[in-house]
Amino acid sequence: MNRRNLWIGAAVLGAGLIFWAVGQSVGPSSGDQEFQKSLDAMMQVKTFRGTFSASGYPSERLWEVDCNRVIVHQQSGGGSDSDMKQEEVSVGDQRYVRDSNGSWENIGQEPGDRGSAKWYCGKVASGTADLLPDMRTILSHGIPEKGDRKTVNGVRCRDWKFDMRTAISSRIGSVCIGIDDHLPYEWNMDGGVYSYSDFNRPIQIDTPSGTVQPASSTESN
């Protein structure tokens, strides 16, 4: 009787181990889980700053996003050469560029509001903004590898390396995800580095006089 019970117990234990192994092989990895948490957190973002610096080049791109007021400010330039700098601000569905004399010129709208603050903020809310890491594609096609912790812009985050493979391309990169808030603070991709800060904090953006701003960035989300 004892031997029979022993065999039954061993069989149950073996079956449990098999189910656990299968669950581990088909279930989401810790990297996938972290990417999903990051995507969910990014969809709640209302304000942030970001920069992009290309490897080996002095040029840098800066953007400031305030979706509480539906404003996006972008600036790109060639390092210290101010003549190479370009500056644009979008308020709602209207876009303005800075002239050489420092004034703003309304350049109207593009079809479908593409490139406007309204368009960008809609993308942020849906998790598909090109101003933030493309976490949906990383989650769908990326093979994650857990990296070390570090500090970026004063925030502790963990590096997650990934190899994105599709039928037509293969790209590698990494994203440093906040330990506590799961938001991206650094994204290495395509020969450059994206850096992020000030998530959901009030951001002061100067806008052309006479533009209508829907709300205030200091309002609660």
N, C-alpha and C positions, 0 to 999 in steps of 0.2 A: 504493500500500500504506500509506504513512504517513497519507494523507488518510483512508483507511478506518479505520485505528486511532484517528485523532483523533475521527472521528464516533462510534465505539464508546465511546471514553472519555467523550465529552460526554454520550452517552445514559445511560451508567452513572451519571455524576455527577448528571444531571437526575433519574433515578429515585431516587437516594439522597436528594436534596433533597425530593422529593415524599413519600417515606416518612417523613422527619424531620418535615416539616410536618404530616402526618397524625397522627404520634405525639404531636406537641405539642398538637394540637387535641383529641385524644380521651384522652390520658393525664392522670394526676393533676397538678394545679398544685402549685407549691411550698407554697401555703397549705394545700391539702388534705393534702399530705404532713406538714406541721407539725401540723395538727389531729389526724392519725392518730397521730403520735408522742406528742402530748399525751394522747390517749385511752389509749394503751398505758401511758404512765407513770402516769396517774391510777389505773389499775386495780391498780397495785402499791403504792399508798399505804396506810399503816397508821395514821398519826397526822397531824393537822394542826389548825390554828386558822383560823377565818374570821370576818369581820365583814361586815355589810351596813348601809349608811347610805343612806337615801332622800334624794333631792335636795330641798332646801328644808325638811327636817324634822330636828329634833334627835334623833329616835328612832334607836336603833341595835340591831342584833341581833348577838349573839356566840354562836359555837359552838366547842366543843373536842371533838375526836373521837380516841378511842384504841381502835382495833379490835384491838389486841393483847389488851386487857383487856375488850373489848366494852362500852365506856363512851362515852356521848355526853352532854355538858353543854351546855345552851342557856340563854341569857339574853336577854331583850328588855326595853326600857324606854323611858321618855319623857324622855331627857336627864338633867338633874340631879334630877328629881322621883323620889325613891326609891320613893314610894308607887305609881308606875306600873310599876315593874319586876316582871317575872315570871321565875322561875328554875325550871328543870327539869333533872333528871339521869336518865338511863336506864342501867341495868346489866343486860346480857343482855336478857331480855324483860320486865323490871319497870321501871316508870316512877314517879318521885317528883317532887313539886312542893314548893317552899319556902313554908311558912306565914308569916304576918305576924310571928309570934314567933321565926322563924328555924329552926324544926324542919322535918323532912321528912315529907311525907305520901305514903304509897304509893297511887297511883291505879290500880294494876292494869295490865291489858293491853287493847289494842284488838284487834278481830278481825284475824287474820292478822299479829299482832305489829306492825302499822303504827305508825310513830313510835317504836318501841323501838330501842335500840342495836343489837340483833341485826338488825333490819330495815334500819337505816341502813348498817351495815357490809356487809351483803349487797349493798346497792345500790352502795356504793363499789367493791366487788370486781368488780361487773359493769359498772361505768362508767356507771351510770344514777342516781347520787345527786343529789338536789336541793340538797345542801349544797355541791356543786361545779358548775362550768359544765357545761351540757348539751352536751358535746362531740359526742355521737352525732348529735343533731339539727343542730348547726352543721355537722358534716361532711357530713351528708346533704343539707341544704337551703341552707347558707350559701355566698354568693359572697364569697370572701376578697379582701382588699386589704392588701398589706404596708405596715406603718407604721414608725415610728422606734423606736430602742432607748431604754430608760429604766431607772431603778432603782426597784424597789418592794420595800419591807420589806428593804432591803439586798441585793437580788438583781437582777442585770441580766436584763432580759427585753425581748422585742420585741412591740410592739403589732400585732395583726392585727385589722383592721376586717372586719366581715362584714355582709351583707344576707341575712337568712333569709327565703326566700319559699316558701310552700306554697300549696295551692289555696284556702285560706280566710284566710290572713293574711300580713303582711309585717312583719318586725321587724329593726331595725338595732342593732348593738352592737359591742363590741370586747373582745378578751381579750389580756392581756400574758403571753406564754409564755416561761418561763425559757430563756435561751440554751443553758445546759449540760444542764439536767435535763428540759426540755420540760414542766414543770409550770406550771399557771396561777397567777399571783400577783395579777392584778387582772382583774376582769370588770365591764364597764359594760353594763348591761342594764335595761330597764324603769324608767327614771327613777331609778336608784340605782347605787351602786358596791359591789361585793363585793371584799374584800381577803383574801389568804391568806398564811400563814406556817407555819414549823415543820413542814414536811413530813418525815415519818419520823424525828422527833426525840422523845425522851421528854417526855411532857406530864403534869404533876401535876394531877389532878382529884380534888377532895374528894368522897367519896361518903357516903351515909347509913350510919351504923354498923350492922353486922350483914349488910350486903350481901356476896354472894359474888362475887369477881372471878376469872375464869378463869386469868389469867396476869399478867405484869408488862409495862408499856410499855417497860421497858428491855431486854427480850429482843430478840434479833436477829430480823429478819423471815424 
